[in-house]
Each structure stands twice: as structure tokens, then as C-alpha cells.
Amino acid sequence: MLGFFNILGIWLGALFTFAIFSFLYKDNPFYKTAEHIFVGLSAGYWFIYTIYSILIPNLYNPLTSNISKNWILLIPAILGIMMLLRLIPKFDWISRYPIALIIGTTSGVFLLRYLKSDVINQLTATLINPFSSGDWVEVVGKFMLIFGTLTGVIYFYFSKKHTGTFGATAKIGIYFLMISFGAAFGYTAMARISLLIGRLQFLLGDWLGLISP
Amino acid sequence: MKRKLPLVITFSIGVLLIISEFIPHKPFGTLSGELEEWFLIISGFAIILGQLSLFKVNLFKVRFKQKDWQFSIVTLISFVIMVGFGLLWGTENSSGIFGNGSSIIQLIGDKPFDYLFHNVYQHLQATMFSLLAFFIASAAYRAFIGRTIESNLLLIAAVLVMLGNTTLGGFLTSWLPESLKFLHLPELKQFIMTYPTTAGQRAIMIGTGLGIIGSSLRIILGIERSYLGGK
């Protein structure tokens, strides 16, 4: 029986792989079915993951093990239930309170966290001595790093019209951003192709047994 | 009350958390950690709300026979099966209502939830993303037509990074003398990644960082209130 379920699993994988790849021809019912199964399973997976990895260890276990010590957790529990009331149109306004708490927490935490990590730390790492190394390639690179970061930031300043010297500086910033996007594009393309190779390996190896997996 | 109290909550919590960063003493010192724990629990409920909302939308589609309602049945069934399996027999690291599912593991080799995850979900996900390899190729064709300096830079950076990551890239420039080592494709790729790419990414990070700071301030001060809904 175990062997049967192993083979069934491989066939299911192959079937769904073909169903998704059929989209390369055109949109069709096989693709749509596989797509909707993916959506359903994905939602189900995250539902279960949330219960077992977030709610049970952080809420259910502390409350059931020692409620007198952890009673404060009843507040987020009630706020969470208030959040679920969004599903009932008549009471959806109640969900604004937990949303307000989440938004307030996020804003308060993010304001200082991003100021530190994304602004101050990045500026500190950028404003370096370009001549600290004897290697001329590194010196050129460090100049590019300083110049590219500053011109890139200037490009993101939209309160002033991008004309004259300011516009020319912003234009150089765009060039650096384009190099960055190109590199990101290259890595994304490679990651997708590696996934495609993985799929072909599954079909030719696990499913057909033509190559050793 | 329905709109003002949430604004007061957002303002108070936001200001309190900012103040608590500068006061290490109790109760301010532990406030941030405590509220982040609450945040985790409430966001857990928010994720569940999202899944239930998806269920509701699909249920409505089936009930009112909207366009492609048949596929919504597929979504509903797969959602119910995945949730049902997870609740009844648990997952790899947790037990469900029926316990650890040892008898069913003997039968199918895995817990039903994990069986579906490994044999259906993972394959669907990997194939869905690998499908993008084909579309990215057509996107590349359009993006890489070198009409402007910007698109040329994008093209050159992408090609150098891709070639520099492969053995072919190393092979193509292996004949270069030591004095031109920096033009060796893997070295060139490393240079692009370390300097100009980092510069671009830093500019984006600083830009988004400043944007987030601005948005946070607007939210705390009640200028931005779209999260409360339109009513």
C-alpha cells in the first residue's frame, strides 16, 4: 500500500506539472483547475500553519498552561476575535480597533527601525574612505558606491523638478538603478530557469525514470 | 466613536512605542516586546481572516453562479481538504484532533497534510514559478532592445551577471592575462554586484526607508486614515 501511495504521489505531481505547463499553449480548463487547486491548498496550508505555528504556541499554550500568569494574552485574543468580525458586514466596524492597534504598532516600531537600518546604517556604510585600499579597482568601485548611492537618492527626491544640474545628477542615479535592476533581473531569470530544470528533472527522473534523480 | 477611537489607539500606541525606544526602564522597556507579541497573535487572526474571506468570496461565486463558478468549487474543496487533514491528523511537527496519525502514516507514508503538501502543493508551486522562466524570456526580449542608455545598462548588467555565474562565463575569459584579471567574467560580475548594484539597492533602501518613516508619521498623526475604510 505504501508503494501505491508513493507512485500515486509521483503521478499526481506529474499530472499537475503538465496541467500548469499547458498554459504555455493557451489558457485552458486543465490549467484553471490546477490553478484553483493551488489557491485552495495554499490558503489551507497557511490557515493550518497559522494555527499550529502562531496561535497554539503563542496564545493557546500559555493560556491553558497558566492563565493567572498569562491573562494579559486574553486582550490580543479578544482583539483577534474582533478582527474576525470583519466577515459580518453589520459588525465590520468593530475590526477597526484591532487594525488600529496593528497599524499603530507597525508605525511606531517601523519608524525607528527603518530610520536605523535603512537610512542611518546605509549612509554610514556608504560614506567610506575610497582610498583605504591600494587596489585601483576597489578605489574605483568605492567611488561608484558613494556616487551611485547619493545620485540614486537624489533621483528619489520628487519635490523638486528634475531639470538642470539636479536633473543630470538624477539621471546618473537612474543609470545606477538600471544596473541594479539588470543584476536583479539576471538573478531572477537564473532562479526561474533553475526551477524549470528542477521540474524537468522530476519528470525525466522521478516520473519516467530516464535519468537518475 | 467608530472612527475616532481607532485613531486615538493608533496615535497612543505609535507614540508610546517611539517613546519606549528611548526609555529602557519598566514599563517602557518591555512594552515594545509585549506589543509585538500581541501584534503576532492579532496578525495570526488577520491571516485566518484572509483565508476565511477567500472561502466566503468563492462560496458567493458558487451560490450566485458567477463567471467560472465551477472552478470556485475546486478551490473550496481543496481548501476544505487541506484544512481538514491539518486539523484531524496535524502536520509534520504537531498532532491533530486524531493524535499523531501513526496508523495513517503506516498506510500512506506521511501525514495526509504533508502528503498533499509534498505531492501536490510543492509541485504546483514549483511549476507555477518555473512557468515564469518562459515569460521572463519574452519580457527580456522587450526590455533588452537597446534603444536607450538605460535599457543598454540593464541588458549589459543582466548578461554579465548571468554569464559570470556560469562556468561558461569563466571559460570565455580564461585566456585573459593576469593584468586584465578584473575583466574576467566572474570577477566582473562580482564587481557589478559589490559596487554599482549595491549603490542602486542602497539608494532604493534609503528612499523606501524615508518613505516608510514619512508614512508612519502620517499614520500616527492621523493624517493618513485610509486603513479605517471608506465609510
HADDOCK unambig.tbl for C-alpha pairs under 7 A between the chains (distance, minus, plus):
assign (segid A and resid 1 and name CA) (segid B and resid 107 and name CA) 6.31 0.50 0.50
assign (segid A and resid 2 and name CA) (segid B and resid 107 and name CA) 5.77 0.50 0.50
assign (segid A and resid 2 and name CA) (segid B and resid 108 and name CA) 5.23 0.50 0.50
assign (segid A and resid 2 and name CA) (segid B and resid 109 and name CA) 5.97 0.50 0.50
assign (segid A and resid 5 and name CA) (segid B and resid 108 and name CA) 5.53 0.50 0.50
assign (segid A and resid 9 and name CA) (segid B and resid 119 and name CA) 5.01 0.50 0.50
assign (segid A and resid 10 and name CA) (segid B and resid 119 and name CA) 6.68 0.50 0.50
assign (segid A and resid 12 and name CA) (segid B and resid 119 and name CA) 6.55 0.50 0.50
assign (segid A and resid 12 and name CA) (segid B and resid 120 and name CA) 6.46 0.50 0.50
assign (segid A and resid 13 and name CA) (segid B and resid 119 and name CA) 5.52 0.50 0.50
assign (segid A and resid 13 and name CA) (segid B and resid 120 and name CA) 5.62 0.50 0.50
assign (segid A and resid 13 and name CA) (segid B and resid 123 and name CA) 5.54 0.50 0.50
assign (segid A and resid 16 and name CA) (segid B and resid 124 and name CA) 6.24 0.50 0.50
assign (segid A and resid 17 and name CA) (segid B and resid 123 and name CA) 6.50 0.50 0.50
assign (segid A and resid 17 and name CA) (segid B and resid 124 and name CA) 6.44 0.50 0.50
assign (segid A and resid 17 and name CA) (segid B and resid 127 and name CA) 5.84 0.50 0.50
assign (segid A and resid 20 and name CA) (segid B and resid 127 and name CA) 6.56 0.50 0.50
assign (segid A and resid 20 and name CA) (segid B and resid 128 and name CA) 6.51 0.50 0.50
assign (segid A and resid 21 and name CA) (segid B and resid 131 and name CA) 6.80 0.50 0.50
assign (segid A and resid 33 and name CA) (segid B and resid 71 and name CA) 6.24 0.50 0.50
assign (segid A and resid 33 and name CA) (segid B and resid 74 and name CA) 6.85 0.50 0.50
assign (segid A and resid 36 and name CA) (segid B and resid 71 and name CA) 6.33 0.50 0.50
assign (segid A and resid 36 and name CA) (segid B and resid 74 and name CA) 6.14 0.50 0.50
assign (segid A and resid 36 and name CA) (segid B and resid 75 and name CA) 4.97 0.50 0.50
assign (segid A and resid 37 and name CA) (segid B and resid 74 and name CA) 6.02 0.50 0.50
assign (segid A and resid 37 and name CA) (segid B and resid 75 and name CA) 5.34 0.50 0.50
assign (segid A and resid 37 and name CA) (segid B and resid 78 and name CA) 5.69 0.50 0.50
assign (segid A and resid 38 and name CA) (segid B and resid 121 and name CA) 6.43 0.50 0.50
assign (segid A and resid 38 and name CA) (segid B and resid 124 and name CA) 6.32 0.50 0.50
assign (segid A and resid 39 and name CA) (segid B and resid 75 and name CA) 6.32 0.50 0.50
assign (segid A and resid 40 and name CA) (segid B and resid 75 and name CA) 4.36 0.50 0.50
assign (segid A and resid 40 and name CA) (segid B and resid 76 and name CA) 6.21 0.50 0.50
assign (segid A and resid 40 and name CA) (segid B and resid 78 and name CA) 4.92 0.50 0.50
assign (segid A and resid 40 and name CA) (segid B and resid 79 and name CA) 4.22 0.50 0.50
assign (segid A and resid 41 and name CA) (segid B and resid 78 and name CA) 5.45 0.50 0.50
assign (segid A and resid 41 and name CA) (segid B and resid 79 and name CA) 5.23 0.50 0.50
assign (segid A and resid 41 and name CA) (segid B and resid 82 and name CA) 5.85 0.50 0.50
assign (segid A and resid 41 and name CA) (segid B and resid 121 and name CA) 6.58 0.50 0.50
assign (segid A and resid 43 and name CA) (segid B and resid 51 and name CA) 5.65 0.50 0.50
assign (segid A and resid 43 and name CA) (segid B and resid 79 and name CA) 6.36 0.50 0.50
assign (segid A and resid 44 and name CA) (segid B and resid 79 and name CA) 4.79 0.50 0.50
assign (segid A and resid 44 and name CA) (segid B and resid 82 and name CA) 5.12 0.50 0.50
assign (segid A and resid 44 and name CA) (segid B and resid 83 and name CA) 5.02 0.50 0.50
assign (segid A and resid 45 and name CA) (segid B and resid 82 and name CA) 6.48 0.50 0.50
assign (segid A and resid 47 and name CA) (segid B and resid 48 and name CA) 5.80 0.50 0.50
assign (segid A and resid 47 and name CA) (segid B and resid 51 and name CA) 6.56 0.50 0.50
assign (segid A and resid 48 and name CA) (segid B and resid 83 and name CA) 6.19 0.50 0.50
assign (segid A and resid 48 and name CA) (segid B and resid 86 and name CA) 6.04 0.50 0.50
assign (segid A and resid 50 and name CA) (segid B and resid 44 and name CA) 5.88 0.50 0.50
assign (segid A and resid 54 and name CA) (segid B and resid 41 and name CA) 6.74 0.50 0.50
assign (segid A and resid 54 and name CA) (segid B and resid 44 and name CA) 6.25 0.50 0.50
assign (segid A and resid 55 and name CA) (segid B and resid 41 and name CA) 6.27 0.50 0.50
assign (segid A and resid 55 and name CA) (segid B and resid 44 and name CA) 6.49 0.50 0.50
assign (segid A and resid 58 and name CA) (segid B and resid 41 and name CA) 6.92 0.50 0.50
assign (segid A and resid 59 and name CA) (segid B and resid 41 and name CA) 6.99 0.50 0.50
assign (segid A and resid 76 and name CA) (segid B and resid 38 and name CA) 5.34 0.50 0.50
assign (segid A and resid 76 and name CA) (segid B and resid 41 and name CA) 6.38 0.50 0.50
assign (segid A and resid 76 and name CA) (segid B and resid 42 and name CA) 5.99 0.50 0.50
assign (segid A and resid 79 and name CA) (segid B and resid 42 and name CA) 6.71 0.50 0.50
assign (segid A and resid 80 and name CA) (segid B and resid 42 and name CA) 4.80 0.50 0.50
assign (segid A and resid 80 and name CA) (segid B and resid 45 and name CA) 5.23 0.50 0.50
assign (segid A and resid 83 and name CA) (segid B and resid 45 and name CA) 6.94 0.50 0.50
assign (segid A and resid 83 and name CA) (segid B and resid 46 and name CA) 6.70 0.50 0.50
assign (segid A and resid 84 and name CA) (segid B and resid 45 and name CA) 6.99 0.50 0.50
assign (segid A and resid 84 and name CA) (segid B and resid 49 and name CA) 5.65 0.50 0.50
assign (segid A and resid 87 and name CA) (segid B and resid 53 and name CA) 6.85 0.50 0.50
assign (segid A and resid 93 and name CA) (segid B and resid 2 and name CA) 6.65 0.50 0.50
assign (segid A and resid 96 and name CA) (segid B and resid 6 and name CA) 6.21 0.50 0.50
assign (segid A and resid 96 and name CA) (segid B and resid 228 and name CA) 6.16 0.50 0.50
assign (segid A and resid 97 and name CA) (segid B and resid 6 and name CA) 5.24 0.50 0.50
assign (segid A and resid 100 and name CA) (segid B and resid 6 and name CA) 5.16 0.50 0.50
assign (segid A and resid 100 and name CA) (segid B and resid 7 and name CA) 6.85 0.50 0.50
assign (segid A and resid 100 and name CA) (segid B and resid 9 and name CA) 6.09 0.50 0.50
assign (segid A and resid 100 and name CA) (segid B and resid 10 and name CA) 5.08 0.50 0.50
assign (segid A and resid 101 and name CA) (segid B and resid 9 and name CA) 6.25 0.50 0.50
assign (segid A and resid 101 and name CA) (segid B and resid 10 and name CA) 5.79 0.50 0.50
assign (segid A and resid 101 and name CA) (segid B and resid 13 and name CA) 6.88 0.50 0.50
assign (segid A and resid 102 and name CA) (segid B and resid 39 and name CA) 5.93 0.50 0.50
assign (segid A and resid 103 and name CA) (segid B and resid 10 and name CA) 6.44 0.50 0.50
assign (segid A and resid 104 and name CA) (segid B and resid 10 and name CA) 4.06 0.50 0.50
assign (segid A and resid 104 and name CA) (segid B and resid 11 and name CA) 6.49 0.50 0.50
assign (segid A and resid 104 and name CA) (segid B and resid 13 and name CA) 5.31 0.50 0.50
assign (segid A and resid 104 and name CA) (segid B and resid 14 and name CA) 4.64 0.50 0.50
assign (segid A and resid 104 and name CA) (segid B and resid 220 and name CA) 6.58 0.50 0.50
assign (segid A and resid 105 and name CA) (segid B and resid 13 and name CA) 6.04 0.50 0.50
assign (segid A and resid 105 and name CA) (segid B and resid 14 and name CA) 5.73 0.50 0.50
assign (segid A and resid 107 and name CA) (segid B and resid 14 and name CA) 6.02 0.50 0.50
assign (segid A and resid 107 and name CA) (segid B and resid 216 and name CA) 4.53 0.50 0.50
assign (segid A and resid 107 and name CA) (segid B and resid 220 and name CA) 6.82 0.50 0.50
assign (segid A and resid 108 and name CA) (segid B and resid 14 and name CA) 4.11 0.50 0.50
assign (segid A and resid 108 and name CA) (segid B and resid 15 and name CA) 6.49 0.50 0.50
assign (segid A and resid 108 and name CA) (segid B and resid 17 and name CA) 5.22 0.50 0.50
assign (segid A and resid 108 and name CA) (segid B and resid 18 and name CA) 5.46 0.50 0.50
assign (segid A and resid 109 and name CA) (segid B and resid 17 and name CA) 6.42 0.50 0.50
assign (segid A and resid 109 and name CA) (segid B and resid 18 and name CA) 7.00 0.50 0.50
assign (segid A and resid 111 and name CA) (segid B and resid 212 and name CA) 6.84 0.50 0.50
assign (segid A and resid 111 and name CA) (segid B and resid 213 and name CA) 4.81 0.50 0.50
assign (segid A and resid 111 and name CA) (segid B and resid 216 and name CA) 5.91 0.50 0.50
assign (segid A and resid 114 and name CA) (segid B and resid 209 and name CA) 5.36 0.50 0.50
assign (segid A and resid 115 and name CA) (segid B and resid 209 and name CA) 6.45 0.50 0.50
assign (segid A and resid 115 and name CA) (segid B and resid 213 and name CA) 6.90 0.50 0.50
assign (segid A and resid 118 and name CA) (segid B and resid 205 and name CA) 5.56 0.50 0.50
assign (segid A and resid 118 and name CA) (segid B and resid 206 and name CA) 5.38 0.50 0.50
assign (segid A and resid 118 and name CA) (segid B and resid 209 and name CA) 5.18 0.50 0.50
assign (segid A and resid 119 and name CA) (segid B and resid 206 and name CA) 4.98 0.50 0.50
assign (segid A and resid 119 and name CA) (segid B and resid 209 and name CA) 6.04 0.50 0.50
assign (segid A and resid 122 and name CA) (segid B and resid 202 and name CA) 6.51 0.50 0.50
assign (segid A and resid 141 and name CA) (segid B and resid 195 and name CA) 5.33 0.50 0.50
assign (segid A and resid 142 and name CA) (segid B and resid 195 and name CA) 6.63 0.50 0.50
assign (segid A and resid 144 and name CA) (segid B and resid 195 and name CA) 6.31 0.50 0.50
assign (segid A and resid 144 and name CA) (segid B and resid 196 and name CA) 6.10 0.50 0.50
assign (segid A and resid 145 and name CA) (segid B and resid 195 and name CA) 5.10 0.50 0.50
assign (segid A and resid 145 and name CA) (segid B and resid 196 and name CA) 5.88 0.50 0.50
assign (segid A and resid 145 and name CA) (segid B and resid 198 and name CA) 6.96 0.50 0.50
assign (segid A and resid 145 and name CA) (segid B and resid 199 and name CA) 4.86 0.50 0.50
assign (segid A and resid 148 and name CA) (segid B and resid 196 and name CA) 6.51 0.50 0.50
assign (segid A and resid 148 and name CA) (segid B and resid 199 and name CA) 5.01 0.50 0.50
assign (segid A and resid 148 and name CA) (segid B and resid 200 and name CA) 6.43 0.50 0.50
assign (segid A and resid 149 and name CA) (segid B and resid 199 and name CA) 4.47 0.50 0.50
assign (segid A and resid 149 and name CA) (segid B and resid 200 and name CA) 6.07 0.50 0.50
assign (segid A and resid 149 and name CA) (segid B and resid 202 and name CA) 5.99 0.50 0.50
assign (segid A and resid 149 and name CA) (segid B and resid 203 and name CA) 4.91 0.50 0.50
assign (segid A and resid 152 and name CA) (segid B and resid 200 and name CA) 6.31 0.50 0.50
assign (segid A and resid 152 and name CA) (segid B and resid 203 and name CA) 4.94 0.50 0.50
assign (segid A and resid 153 and name CA) (segid B and resid 203 and name CA) 4.92 0.50 0.50
assign (segid A and resid 153 and name CA) (segid B and resid 206 and name CA) 6.96 0.50 0.50
assign (segid A and resid 153 and name CA) (segid B and resid 207 and name CA) 6.24 0.50 0.50
assign (segid A and resid 156 and name CA) (segid B and resid 207 and name CA) 6.25 0.50 0.50
assign (segid A and resid 175 and name CA) (segid B and resid 150 and name CA) 5.94 0.50 0.50
assign (segid A and resid 176 and name CA) (segid B and resid 196 and name CA) 5.95 0.50 0.50
assign (segid A and resid 176 and name CA) (segid B and resid 199 and name CA) 6.94 0.50 0.50
assign (segid A and resid 176 and name CA) (segid B and resid 200 and name CA) 5.31 0.50 0.50
assign (segid A and resid 177 and name CA) (segid B and resid 200 and name CA) 4.55 0.50 0.50
assign (segid A and resid 178 and name CA) (segid B and resid 150 and name CA) 6.06 0.50 0.50
assign (segid A and resid 178 and name CA) (segid B and resid 153 and name CA) 6.18 0.50 0.50
assign (segid A and resid 178 and name CA) (segid B and resid 154 and name CA) 5.21 0.50 0.50
assign (segid A and resid 179 and name CA) (segid B and resid 153 and name CA) 5.68 0.50 0.50
assign (segid A and resid 179 and name CA) (segid B and resid 154 and name CA) 5.30 0.50 0.50
assign (segid A and resid 179 and name CA) (segid B and resid 157 and name CA) 5.46 0.50 0.50
assign (segid A and resid 179 and name CA) (segid B and resid 196 and name CA) 6.72 0.50 0.50
assign (segid A and resid 179 and name CA) (segid B and resid 197 and name CA) 6.08 0.50 0.50
assign (segid A and resid 180 and name CA) (segid B and resid 196 and name CA) 6.77 0.50 0.50
assign (segid A and resid 180 and name CA) (segid B and resid 197 and name CA) 4.16 0.50 0.50
assign (segid A and resid 180 and name CA) (segid B and resid 200 and name CA) 5.33 0.50 0.50
assign (segid A and resid 180 and name CA) (segid B and resid 201 and name CA) 6.57 0.50 0.50
assign (segid A and resid 181 and name CA) (segid B and resid 154 and name CA) 6.54 0.50 0.50
assign (segid A and resid 182 and name CA) (segid B and resid 154 and name CA) 4.16 0.50 0.50
assign (segid A and resid 182 and name CA) (segid B and resid 155 and name CA) 6.26 0.50 0.50
assign (segid A and resid 182 and name CA) (segid B and resid 157 and name CA) 5.02 0.50 0.50
assign (segid A and resid 182 and name CA) (segid B and resid 158 and name CA) 4.44 0.50 0.50
assign (segid A and resid 183 and name CA) (segid B and resid 157 and name CA) 5.42 0.50 0.50
assign (segid A and resid 183 and name CA) (segid B and resid 158 and name CA) 4.84 0.50 0.50
assign (segid A and resid 183 and name CA) (segid B and resid 161 and name CA) 5.89 0.50 0.50
assign (segid A and resid 183 and name CA) (segid B and resid 197 and name CA) 6.97 0.50 0.50
assign (segid A and resid 185 and name CA) (segid B and resid 158 and name CA) 6.15 0.50 0.50
assign (segid A and resid 186 and name CA) (segid B and resid 158 and name CA) 4.42 0.50 0.50
assign (segid A and resid 186 and name CA) (segid B and resid 159 and name CA) 6.79 0.50 0.50
assign (segid A and resid 186 and name CA) (segid B and resid 161 and name CA) 6.01 0.50 0.50
assign (segid A and resid 186 and name CA) (segid B and resid 162 and name CA) 5.44 0.50 0.50
assign (segid A and resid 187 and name CA) (segid B and resid 162 and name CA) 6.91 0.50 0.50
assign (segid A and resid 189 and name CA) (segid B and resid 133 and name CA) 6.36 0.50 0.50
assign (segid A and resid 189 and name CA) (segid B and resid 136 and name CA) 6.53 0.50 0.50
assign (segid A and resid 192 and name CA) (segid B and resid 129 and name CA) 6.57 0.50 0.50
assign (segid A and resid 192 and name CA) (segid B and resid 130 and name CA) 5.11 0.50 0.50
assign (segid A and resid 192 and name CA) (segid B and resid 132 and name CA) 6.39 0.50 0.50
assign (segid A and resid 192 and name CA) (segid B and resid 133 and name CA) 4.89 0.50 0.50
assign (segid A and resid 193 and name CA) (segid B and resid 130 and name CA) 6.62 0.50 0.50
assign (segid A and resid 193 and name CA) (segid B and resid 133 and name CA) 5.47 0.50 0.50
assign (segid A and resid 195 and name CA) (segid B and resid 126 and name CA) 6.46 0.50 0.50
assign (segid A and resid 195 and name CA) (segid B and resid 130 and name CA) 5.05 0.50 0.50
assign (segid A and resid 196 and name CA) (segid B and resid 130 and name CA) 4.69 0.50 0.50
assign (segid A and resid 199 and name CA) (segid B and resid 127 and name CA) 6.62 0.50 0.50
